[in-house]
Amino acid sequence: MSPSPLELQLQLLSFLIILAGIHLHVCSGDVGTAGQYSPPYLPTACYGNDVSEFPSSNLFASAGEGIWDNGAACGRQYLVRCISAVVPMTCRAGQTIQIKIVDRAVSSVSRPSRDGATMVLSTTAFGAVANPSASSINIEFQQGMNEESGNGTES
């Protein structure tokens, strides 16, 4: 016995829902912009001249005004990935990094490549997610757990 037209439609609809679920990327973070800055990085608004607060990976950033939060951003960890840029092929596909906020962008010693960015990444961090010759990129970012909590990064 062959399936009825209604059963065929339900099977097709189920197949399309499953297919769409596989191909859709669910955005779980916020979207913003990132510039980059280079040394000197000290002193910082968060830690002064304390170099021990910088991650050994050199994956750190200064916070733009939108996430500065009156200094509460200091020490926050963010997962960051490049999602687009003015120049095609700027983003490094599939690269997500974890950065630590160590400074405030508007008062950093080294000037950012883009004013008004959500965050300004160290040259190492920027180069990990995008072509370093770009001055700015569009990013997706999500706050993770701070190192002090001992829980690692949130998913």
HELIX and SHEET records of a PDB file:
HELIX    1   1 PRO A    5  HIS A   23  1                                  19    
HELIX    2   2 VAL A   51  GLU A   53  5                                   3    
HELIX    3   3 GLU A   65  TRP A   68  1                                   4    
HELIX    4   4 ASP A   69  GLY A   71  5                                   3    
HELIX    5   5 ALA A  105  SER A  107  5                                   3    
HELIX    6   6 THR A  123  VAL A  129  1                                   7    
HELIX    7   7 GLU A  147  SER A  149  5                                   3    
SHEET    1   A 7 ASP A  30  TYR A  37  0                                        
SHEET    2   A 7 MET A 119  SER A 122  1                                        
SHEET    3   A 7 PHE A  60  ALA A  63 -1                                        
SHEET    4   A 7 THR A  96  ARG A 104  1                                        
SHEET    5   A 7 GLN A  77  SER A  84 -1                                        
SHEET    6   A 7 ILE A 137  GLN A 143 -1                                        
SHEET    7   A 7 ASP A  30  TYR A  37 -1                                        
END                                                                             
